[in-house]
Amino acid sequence: MKQKLYLETTVVSYFTARPSRDLLVAGHQEATRELWPSLTAVYDTYVSALVYEEVARGDLDQASKRLEAI
């Protein structure tokens, strides 16, 4: 049985966002993209209804990517 892992909005956003010009943010994005496959393989991941609502907001293309990820 896998352990459960709660994903909050920032993690999903870093995973799906366009590359940032800010080096710190870009580093977070890259680390999240590298970590993402192991998160879904090792853990049963879940999000709250609020996270679902938050990732659905904003730019339609980006929102679609965030929704697909969760």
MODELLER restraints for C-alpha pairs under 7 A, 6 or more apart:
rsr = mdl.restraints
at = mdl.atoms
rsr.add(forms.Gaussian(group=physical.xy_distance, feature=features.Distance(at['CA:2:A'], at['CA:42:A']), mean=6.55, stdev=0.5))
rsr.add(forms.Gaussian(group=physical.xy_distance, feature=features.Distance(at['CA:2:A'], at['CA:43:A']), mean=5.30, stdev=0.5))
rsr.add(forms.Gaussian(group=physical.xy_distance, feature=features.Distance(at['CA:2:A'], at['CA:44:A']), mean=5.92, stdev=0.5))
rsr.add(forms.Gaussian(group=physical.xy_distance, feature=features.Distance(at['CA:3:A'], at['CA:43:A']), mean=5.29, stdev=0.5))
rsr.add(forms.Gaussian(group=physical.xy_distance, feature=features.Distance(at['CA:3:A'], at['CA:44:A']), mean=6.15, stdev=0.5))
rsr.add(forms.Gaussian(group=physical.xy_distance, feature=features.Distance(at['CA:4:A'], at['CA:43:A']), mean=5.51, stdev=0.5))
rsr.add(forms.Gaussian(group=physical.xy_distance, feature=features.Distance(at['CA:4:A'], at['CA:44:A']), mean=4.75, stdev=0.5))
rsr.add(forms.Gaussian(group=physical.xy_distance, feature=features.Distance(at['CA:4:A'], at['CA:45:A']), mean=5.80, stdev=0.5))
rsr.add(forms.Gaussian(group=physical.xy_distance, feature=features.Distance(at['CA:5:A'], at['CA:43:A']), mean=5.98, stdev=0.5))
rsr.add(forms.Gaussian(group=physical.xy_distance, feature=features.Distance(at['CA:5:A'], at['CA:44:A']), mean=6.08, stdev=0.5))
rsr.add(forms.Gaussian(group=physical.xy_distance, feature=features.Distance(at['CA:5:A'], at['CA:45:A']), mean=4.74, stdev=0.5))
rsr.add(forms.Gaussian(group=physical.xy_distance, feature=features.Distance(at['CA:5:A'], at['CA:46:A']), mean=6.37, stdev=0.5))
rsr.add(forms.Gaussian(group=physical.xy_distance, feature=features.Distance(at['CA:6:A'], at['CA:45:A']), mean=5.81, stdev=0.5))
rsr.add(forms.Gaussian(group=physical.xy_distance, feature=features.Distance(at['CA:6:A'], at['CA:46:A']), mean=5.11, stdev=0.5))
rsr.add(forms.Gaussian(group=physical.xy_distance, feature=features.Distance(at['CA:6:A'], at['CA:47:A']), mean=5.70, stdev=0.5))
rsr.add(forms.Gaussian(group=physical.xy_distance, feature=features.Distance(at['CA:7:A'], at['CA:45:A']), mean=6.71, stdev=0.5))
rsr.add(forms.Gaussian(group=physical.xy_distance, feature=features.Distance(at['CA:7:A'], at['CA:46:A']), mean=6.12, stdev=0.5))
rsr.add(forms.Gaussian(group=physical.xy_distance, feature=features.Distance(at['CA:7:A'], at['CA:47:A']), mean=5.41, stdev=0.5))
rsr.add(forms.Gaussian(group=physical.xy_distance, feature=features.Distance(at['CA:8:A'], at['CA:47:A']), mean=6.50, stdev=0.5))
rsr.add(forms.Gaussian(group=physical.xy_distance, feature=features.Distance(at['CA:8:A'], at['CA:51:A']), mean=6.22, stdev=0.5))
rsr.add(forms.Gaussian(group=physical.xy_distance, feature=features.Distance(at['CA:9:A'], at['CA:51:A']), mean=5.44, stdev=0.5))
rsr.add(forms.Gaussian(group=physical.xy_distance, feature=features.Distance(at['CA:9:A'], at['CA:54:A']), mean=6.96, stdev=0.5))
rsr.add(forms.Gaussian(group=physical.xy_distance, feature=features.Distance(at['CA:9:A'], at['CA:55:A']), mean=6.59, stdev=0.5))
rsr.add(forms.Gaussian(group=physical.xy_distance, feature=features.Distance(at['CA:11:A'], at['CA:32:A']), mean=6.91, stdev=0.5))
rsr.add(forms.Gaussian(group=physical.xy_distance, feature=features.Distance(at['CA:12:A'], at['CA:66:A']), mean=6.21, stdev=0.5))
rsr.add(forms.Gaussian(group=physical.xy_distance, feature=features.Distance(at['CA:13:A'], at['CA:66:A']), mean=6.62, stdev=0.5))
rsr.add(forms.Gaussian(group=physical.xy_distance, feature=features.Distance(at['CA:14:A'], at['CA:28:A']), mean=6.76, stdev=0.5))
rsr.add(forms.Gaussian(group=physical.xy_distance, feature=features.Distance(at['CA:14:A'], at['CA:29:A']), mean=4.61, stdev=0.5))
rsr.add(forms.Gaussian(group=physical.xy_distance, feature=features.Distance(at['CA:14:A'], at['CA:32:A']), mean=6.33, stdev=0.5))
rsr.add(forms.Gaussian(group=physical.xy_distance, feature=features.Distance(at['CA:15:A'], at['CA:29:A']), mean=5.94, stdev=0.5))
rsr.add(forms.Gaussian(group=physical.xy_distance, feature=features.Distance(at['CA:15:A'], at['CA:32:A']), mean=5.58, stdev=0.5))
rsr.add(forms.Gaussian(group=physical.xy_distance, feature=features.Distance(at['CA:15:A'], at['CA:33:A']), mean=5.24, stdev=0.5))
rsr.add(forms.Gaussian(group=physical.xy_distance, feature=features.Distance(at['CA:16:A'], at['CA:65:A']), mean=6.20, stdev=0.5))
rsr.add(forms.Gaussian(group=physical.xy_distance, feature=features.Distance(at['CA:16:A'], at['CA:66:A']), mean=5.99, stdev=0.5))
rsr.add(forms.Gaussian(group=physical.xy_distance, feature=features.Distance(at['CA:19:A'], at['CA:26:A']), mean=6.14, stdev=0.5))
rsr.add(forms.Gaussian(group=physical.xy_distance, feature=features.Distance(at['CA:20:A'], at['CA:26:A']), mean=5.05, stdev=0.5))
rsr.add(forms.Gaussian(group=physical.xy_distance, feature=features.Distance(at['CA:55:A'], at['CA:63:A']), mean=5.77, stdev=0.5))
rsr.add(forms.Gaussian(group=physical.xy_distance, feature=features.Distance(at['CA:55:A'], at['CA:66:A']), mean=5.78, stdev=0.5))
rsr.add(forms.Gaussian(group=physical.xy_distance, feature=features.Distance(at['CA:55:A'], at['CA:67:A']), mean=6.38, stdev=0.5))
rsr.add(forms.Gaussian(group=physical.xy_distance, feature=features.Distance(at['CA:56:A'], at['CA:63:A']), mean=4.90, stdev=0.5))
rsr.add(forms.Gaussian(group=physical.xy_distance, feature=features.Distance(at['CA:56:A'], at['CA:67:A']), mean=6.41, stdev=0.5))
rsr.add(forms.Gaussian(group=physical.xy_distance, feature=features.Distance(at['CA:57:A'], at['CA:63:A']), mean=6.06, stdev=0.5))
